[in-house]
Amino acid sequence: MNVLLSYLLTIYLEFFKIGLFAIGGGLATIPFLEELIEKYHWITHEDLINIIAVAESTPGAVGVNAATFMGYSTAGIFGGIVAVLGLITPSIIIIVIVAQIFNKFKSNSYVKAAFYGIRPVAAGIIGAAGISVAMIAFGINDLISGVSTDYLSVALKILLGLLFFFGIEKFKKHAVIYIALGAIIGILIV
């Protein structure tokens, strides 16, 4: 077999293993990537730190970005493509299997009841995350913990949040306008 094909196959299989076993998001791939450095010396640990920094700052999934950069660093464009394909293949296989199983049992009353019960749980989790983010963004957590006593700042943030909410509902402009306006107000206030 051609040396390049053998090399690309190795990249594919290594990233397939990472995709299969790195559960928990893109940052869960880091120990596996470090293992590849020790095993193959494709890149240095410093390169990995740079790859992670770039992967974190570019749009897209961190694991996919890191696989792209590491694959590209080791074997060029084809290496990047093969690394990403290796990383996502296990997820695709699992999704197809779960979809097939779901299609068989979607009319089952127990499955329907489970999905019916999951809806409010998912809504509750999303709502709790939203409240948590809002409490941090508005400074309420700092007031509760005693870190800050700047009630005026918290009141101003809440007022601005409400104004933005009602402004969005009333004027229905593009989200970029509200993001830019919020950035300008944030710069002026700070």
C-alpha positions in Angstrom: 0.0 0.0 0.0 1.1 3.5 -0.8 2.9 5.2 2.1 0.5 8.2 2.0 -2.5 6.0 2.0 -1.1 4.0 5.0 -0.4 7.3 6.8 -4.0 8.6 6.1 -5.5 5.3 7.2 -3.6 5.6 10.5 -4.8 9.1 11.0 -8.4 8.0 10.2 -8.3 5.1 12.7 -6.7 7.2 15.5 -9.3 9.9 15.1 -12.1 7.3 14.8 -11.0 6.0 18.3 -11.0 9.6 19.6 -14.5 10.1 18.2 -15.7 6.9 19.7 -14.3 7.3 23.2 -14.0 11.1 23.8 -17.4 11.6 25.5 -18.2 15.1 26.8 -17.5 17.6 24.0 -14.5 18.9 22.1 -12.3 19.5 25.1 -12.6 15.8 26.0 -10.4 15.1 22.9 -7.4 16.8 24.5 -6.0 13.8 26.4 -6.4 11.6 23.3 -4.6 14.2 21.2 -1.8 14.3 23.8 -1.6 10.5 23.5 -1.2 10.8 19.7 1.7 13.2 20.3 3.4 10.7 22.6 2.7 7.8 20.2 3.4 9.3 16.8 5.2 12.7 17.4 3.1 14.2 14.6 3.2 17.6 16.4 4.7 19.0 19.6 2.8 19.7 22.8 3.3 23.4 22.1 1.7 22.9 18.7 -1.3 21.2 20.5 -1.7 24.2 22.8 -1.8 26.5 19.7 -4.2 24.2 17.9 -6.5 24.3 20.9 -6.3 28.1 21.1 -7.2 28.4 17.4 -9.9 25.7 17.7 -11.5 27.5 20.7 -11.5 30.9 18.9 -12.9 29.7 15.5 -16.5 28.9 14.8 -17.5 25.3 15.0 -17.0 22.3 17.3 -13.7 22.4 19.2 -13.0 18.7 18.6 -13.6 19.0 14.9 -11.5 22.1 14.6 -8.7 20.5 16.6 -8.9 17.4 14.4 -8.8 19.6 11.3 -5.7 21.5 12.4 -3.9 18.4 13.7 -4.7 16.4 10.6 -3.6 19.3 8.4 -0.4 19.7 10.4 0.5 16.1 9.9 -0.6 15.3 6.3 -1.8 18.5 4.7 -5.4 19.0 3.4 -6.1 15.3 3.0 -4.9 14.7 6.6 -7.3 17.4 7.9 -10.2 15.9 5.9 -9.4 12.3 7.0 -9.0 13.3 10.6 -12.4 15.0 10.7 -14.0 12.0 8.9 -12.5 9.7 11.4 -13.7 11.8 14.3 -17.3 12.1 13.2 -17.8 8.6 11.8 -18.6 7.0 15.2 -21.2 9.7 15.9 -22.8 9.1 12.5 -22.9 5.4 13.0 -24.5 5.8 16.5 -27.1 8.3 15.3 -28.1 5.9 12.4 -28.4 3.0 14.8 -30.4 5.0 17.4 -32.7 6.4 14.6 -33.4 2.8 13.4 -34.2 1.7 16.9 -36.3 4.7 17.5 -38.3 4.2 14.3 -39.1 0.6 15.4 -40.4 1.8 18.8 -41.7 5.3 18.3 -45.3 4.1 18.3 -44.7 2.2 21.6 -46.7 3.8 24.4 -43.8 3.6 26.8 -41.5 5.4 24.4 -44.2 8.0 23.7 -44.6 8.5 27.5 -40.8 8.8 28.0 -40.5 11.5 25.3 -43.6 13.3 26.7 -41.9 13.3 30.1 -38.6 14.5 28.7 -40.1 17.7 27.2 -40.7 19.5 30.5 -37.4 18.2 31.9 -35.5 19.7 28.9 -37.5 22.9 29.2 -36.6 23.1 32.9 -32.9 22.5 32.2 -32.8 25.2 29.5 -34.8 27.6 31.7 -32.5 26.9 34.7 -29.4 27.6 32.4 -31.0 30.8 31.2 -31.8 32.0 34.8 -28.2 31.1 35.8 -26.7 33.1 32.9 -29.1 36.0 33.6 -28.1 36.1 37.3 -24.5 36.2 36.4 -25.0 38.8 33.6 -27.1 41.1 35.7 -24.8 40.8 38.8 -27.4 39.2 41.0 -25.1 36.4 42.1 -22.6 39.0 43.3 -25.3 40.7 45.4 -26.4 37.4 46.9 -22.9 36.2 47.7 -22.0 39.6 49.2 -19.2 40.2 46.7 -20.8 43.4 45.5 -23.3 45.9 46.9 -23.7 47.9 43.7 -27.5 47.8 43.6 -27.6 50.7 41.1 -25.6 48.7 38.6 -27.8 45.6 39.0 -30.9 47.7 38.6 -29.5 49.4 35.5 -28.6 46.0 33.9 -32.1 44.6 34.6 -33.7 47.8 33.2 -31.6 47.6 30.1 -32.4 43.9 29.7 -36.1 44.6 30.0 -35.8 47.5 27.5 -34.0 45.2 25.0 -36.6 42.5 25.5 -39.5 44.8 24.8 -37.6 46.6 22.0 -37.0 43.3 20.3 -40.7 42.3 20.7 -41.9 45.7 19.4 -39.5 46.6 16.6 -38.5 43.1 15.4 -35.1 44.2 13.9 -32.3 41.9 13.0 -30.4 40.4 16.0 -27.1 42.0 14.9 -28.6 45.5 15.5 -29.4 44.6 19.1 -26.0 42.9 19.6 -24.2 46.0 18.3 -26.4 48.3 20.4 -25.7 46.3 23.5 -22.0 46.4 22.8 -22.1 50.2 22.4 -24.1 50.6 25.6 -21.7 48.3 27.4 -18.7 50.2 26.3 -20.3 53.6 27.2 -21.3 52.3 30.7 -18.0 50.7 31.6 
